[in-house]
Amino acid sequence: MTDQQIWMVGVLSTYFMKKVLHFSHDDFLTSLSADLGPLLGETGLWALKNYENSMSEEGNEEEKRRARVA
């Protein structure tokens, strides 16, 4: 994961915790649908990249390929 991606996850999670969770219920649902996708997407990419690196270090080419495809 690049520094920019790490920074973006931090920005999204901080925004989500400080702003979205303090809205009224209707505003919360609207913000949740708009903001949760990018947050989970960035985190998921980070997790897959870490898994790919881990499998590369172990020499498990099949799992490394699967992580790359995902």
C-alpha positions as CSV (number, residue, x, y, z in Angstrom):
1,M,0.0,0.0,0.0
2,T,1.4,3.4,-0.9
3,D,1.7,6.3,1.5
4,Q,-1.1,8.0,-0.3
5,Q,-3.5,5.0,0.2
6,I,-2.5,4.8,3.9
7,W,-3.2,8.5,4.2
8,M,-6.6,8.2,2.5
9,V,-7.7,5.3,4.8
10,G,-6.8,7.5,7.7
11,V,-8.7,10.5,6.3
12,L,-11.7,8.4,5.6
13,S,-11.8,6.7,8.9
14,T,-11.2,9.9,10.9
15,Y,-14.0,11.7,8.9
16,F,-16.3,8.7,9.4
17,M,-15.7,8.6,13.2
18,K,-15.9,12.4,13.9
19,K,-18.6,13.5,11.4
20,V,-20.8,10.7,10.2
21,L,-21.4,9.1,13.6
22,H,-22.7,12.4,15.0
23,F,-25.5,13.0,12.4
24,S,-29.1,12.4,12.9
25,H,-30.3,8.9,12.0
26,D,-31.4,9.9,8.4
27,D,-28.2,11.8,7.8
28,F,-26.2,8.9,9.2
29,L,-27.8,6.4,6.8
30,T,-27.1,8.7,3.8
31,S,-23.5,9.3,4.9
32,L,-23.0,5.6,5.6
33,S,-24.1,4.6,2.2
34,A,-21.7,7.2,0.6
35,D,-18.7,6.9,2.8
36,L,-18.4,3.3,3.9
37,G,-17.7,1.9,0.4
38,P,-14.5,3.9,-0.2
39,L,-13.3,3.2,3.4
40,L,-13.8,-0.6,3.0
41,G,-12.4,-0.5,-0.5
42,E,-9.1,1.1,0.6
43,T,-8.8,-1.2,3.6
44,G,-9.5,-4.2,1.4
45,L,-6.9,-3.3,-1.1
46,W,-4.4,-2.8,1.7
47,A,-5.2,-6.2,3.2
48,L,-4.9,-8.0,-0.2
49,K,-1.6,-6.3,-0.9
50,N,-0.3,-7.4,2.5
51,Y,-1.5,-11.0,1.9
52,E,0.2,-11.0,-1.5
53,N,3.5,-9.8,0.0
54,S,3.2,-12.4,2.8
55,M,2.6,-15.2,0.3
56,S,5.5,-14.0,-1.8
57,E,7.8,-14.2,1.2
58,E,6.7,-17.7,2.0
59,G,7.1,-18.7,-1.6
60,N,3.5,-19.8,-2.1
61,E,3.0,-18.8,-5.7
62,E,-0.6,-20.1,-6.0
63,E,-1.9,-18.0,-3.1
64,K,0.2,-15.0,-4.3
65,R,-1.5,-15.3,-7.7
66,R,-5.0,-15.5,-6.1
67,A,-4.4,-12.4,-4.1
68,R,-3.2,-10.6,-7.2
69,V,-6.3,-11.6,-9.1
70,A,-8.6,-10.6,-6.3
